[in-house]
Amino acid sequence: MITISFTFRRSRWNYGGQYAVFFILLVSSLWLNDRALDFAARICGTLAAILLITLETLIRYERITLAETDLELKRGIRSVDITRIPYHDIAHVEVLPSTLSGIFHYGTLNIHTKEQTITTFAVDEPSRVKELIFERKQTAR
């Protein structure tokens, strides 16, 4: 039997304001370059590149993997801290919407086990993630 693992990363919509700043810096860099203000254009372009690299690193820093027998919460780029939660230990999964989650379809998950409650980061389509967790829980029995 072939099993499929699903991996979910932090939602980019969670960083909407920061991406707006990136876009403004990028457009400013282009505008300043057209005005022959090369030094200011280089500063804006460099800041935009640093911000983009930082945001993409933050998005890839945390991820949820729905494996065959357990749910894995992974944190880290090189040295990865893994928290494994067997599906049979999950009692309830709660979706916590944010202010803009209805528009952009992202939200935070609270995973309740018998011993603890784990709050995840904002993921895209949290209702779908919740459904997949319970589908995996049913097939893991």
N, C-alpha and C positions, 0 to 999 in steps of 0.2 A: 504494500500500500504506500502510495506517495503522499507525503504530508507537505504542506506549504507553511512556511514561516512568514508572518507579517511583521514589518518594522515600521514604526511610526516615529517621526521626529517632531521637534518643537515647531509650532506653527509660525510662519513668517508674519501672519496678521498680528501676532502678539507684539511685534516690533514695528508696527505701522508708522509711528512717529519718528523712529530712528531711520527708517527707510526714506521718509519724507525729507529728513535732514540730508541724507545721502544724495537724493535727487537734486535738492537745492544747491548743494556744494558742487555737484557735477555740472549743472546748468550754469552756475556762477563761474566755474572754471572755463567753460566754453565762451561765455559772454566776455569775461576778462581777457581771454586770449584774442578775441576779435577786436578788442579795444587797445591792443598792444600793451597790456599790463602783464607782461610775462611772469614776473615774480609772484604777483598775487594769484595769477592763474595756476602756477605750479603749486602754490600752497593749498589752494582750494582742491586741486586735483589730487594731491597727496593725502589731504585729510579725507577726501571722499574714498580713496582706495583703502586707507587704514580702517575707516568705518565699515566699508563693505566686507573686508576680510574679518574684522571683529564680529560682525553680525552673523556671517556665515559660519564662523567657528562656534559661536554660541548656539546656533541652530543644530549643529552636528554634535554638540557636547553631550546632550541627553537624548536617549531614544528608548522606546518600548518595543520589545520583540515578543510576539506571541508564538512561542515554540510549540512543539507537540504536546509536552506534558506540563509546562509551566510558563508563567509570564515572567519575562526578564526586564528589569529596569537597569539600563546601562548608563553610567556617567563617566565621562572622560574621553580624551582624544587618544592619547598613547596608552597610558596605564588606565585600564577600564575597571571601575568599581561596579560589580554586578550584584543586584539583588534579585534572587529567584523566589517566586511565589508559586507554589503548586496550585493548579486550578481547583483542586478539592478543598484548599484552605480559604478560597475566596468566598466570603459570605454575601457581599453586596458591592455593587459598583454604582457610584453616584456621579452624575454629570453636573458640574458647577458652571453655569453660563456666566459670561462676563457681559459688560455693557454692549459691546458690538458683536457678540458671538452669534446673535440671530441673523445678522446681515452677512457676516463673513464665515459662518459655520466653523467656529473653533471654540474650545472650552477646556476646562481643567477636569480631571477625573480624581475622585476619591475612591480608593480601593480599600474596602473594609475586609479584614481577615479576622480570624478568631482572636488574635492577639493584639493587632494594631490597625491603625488607619494610615494609609500611605497616600499622600497628595502628589499627583504627577504634575508635570508642566502642561501648558496649553497645547493641545493637539488639534489638528484638523479633523473634522467629522467625529467628535467624541461619542455621539450616539452610535455610530457604526463600530467604533472600537469597543464600546460596551457590548453590543450585539455579538461581535466576534469573540470576546472573552467568554460570554455565556455559551456560545456554540462550542467553543473549545472545552469548556467545563462539562458540557453534556457528553461530548465524545470521549473525554478522558475517563469517564466513570467505568 
